[in-house]
Amino acid sequence: MTDDLGRLASERGLRVIDYGNGHFQLAGGPLLVNYYPTAKRRSAYVAGTTGRRTGVTPQQAVEMCFKPPAVEGVRYVDNRSKHSRIIRRAMLRKSRKCRWCGCELTLDTSTVDHVIPLFRGGLDNANNRVIACEPCNSKRGHAMPELC
């Protein structure tokens, strides 16, 4: 099974990292996937999301690195932080450019965007947040056009 995973991953330009105990990470693609092929449920999930798939084959795990998480089946609960202005101020200290178009941002023109949208099961934490201008954030919506 792990030979198939390694072969399929290398064909798509991915690295397979073995963390032991049957935990593999598929890295190098647009999305990071954690895969447990020897576990009872053979589960896999995209890092930074709440959704988990079971009965996943090595081929499906590799494909998960390139496809946005599905919208259906995700129970959407808006748990985003209520301190957007504080978060944006901290993010602007690191970079004043929109993640998607590169335009210059201020505290009033910036928005917090989620790389993996909350609607697709993404988490509201620092690893999943980027600073973006309002037009780019609105245009992306629940989609992930950078993967298409």
N, C-alpha and C positions, 0 to 999 in steps of 0.2 A: 504493500500500500504506500509506504513512504517513498519507494523508488518511483512509483507512478506520480506522486506528488512532486518530487524533485524534477522529474522530466517535464511534466506539464508546466511547472512554474518557470523553469529555465527557458522553455519555448516562448513564453510570454514576457521574458525579461524580469522575472521576479526572483527574489532570494527567499529561501526557506530557512528559518531560524528554529532550531530544535531546543526547546526549553526543558526537555525531559518530561517524564510522567505523561507522555502522549500529547503534549501541548506544542503545537507548531504555529509559527507566525509567518504569514506571507507578506513580505515587504518589497518595496520598490515600485509598486503601482500607485495609482491615484488614491486608493483606499488600503488601509492596513487591516488584514483579516487574521483573527485568532481561530485556529482549527484544532479540533480534538478527534482525530480519526479513530483512535483505539478506544475511546470512551463508549459506554453502552449506547448512548444516543447519537454518537458521531455528530456532534454539534459544531457550529461555526457562527461567528458574529463579526460584524465590522466594528473595529475599535471606535469608541466614542458614541456608540448607539446602545439602545436598550433592547433591540430586537435580536433574537437568537433563532437560527434555523437548525432543525434536527434532521438526521438521516442524510447528511451532506456527503457527496462523493468528492474525491480529489479534484475532478473536473469542475464541479460546482463551486468548490472553495476557491479555485483559481479565478473563475468567472466573477465571483463576489468582489474581487479586487478592482474590477473595472465597471461594475454596474451600481448605480445609486440604490440604496436600500429602498425596498418597496414601500408604498404609502399604505396599501390595504393591510389590514391586520394590526396596524400600529395604533395603540390607544393613546391619543394625543392629550396630554395634560400640560397646560401652560404653567410651568414652574420657573419661568425665567426670573432673573433677579429684578428687583424693583429699584435698583440703584444704578440705572443706566448712565446717568451723568457722571457719577464717580468712576464707573468702569471705563467710560469713554475717555475721561481725563487721563487715567492711568495708561490706557492703550495709546493715546496720542503722544505720550512721553516717549514711547518706543518708536513710533512711526506716525508721520503726519500725512501719509499717502493712502489712498483707497486701495484695498487689496486687489480689486478687480480691474480698475481702469487707470490707477496711478495718479489721479488728480489730487491736488493739495486740499487738506481738510482742516477745519477748525472745530471747536467744541459744538458750535451751532449747526454746522453742515455735516457732521459725522453721525453714523448710526452703527449699532452693534449688529453684525451679521453672523449667522451660524453656518459654518462650513458644511456640516451635515444638518440640514434644517430640523428643528424640533418636531415638525410634522412628520418627518421620516424616521423619527426615533432618536435623533441626535440629542446629546446631553447639553445642558446649559452650564458649562464650566469653561475655565480659561483656555483649555486645549481646543475647544470647538468654536471659540469666538474670534472674529477678525473685525477690524475697523473698515467701514465702507461708506461711500457716499449714498445718499438716499435713492437716487435713480438706479444705481447698480443693485442695491439691496431689494428694491421693489421689483426690478426686472427679473432677478433670480427667483424670488418668491419661494415656493416649495421645491423648485427644480434644482438640478445640479448640472447646469449646462457645460461646465468645465470637463465633465466626464464624457460628454457626447462627441 
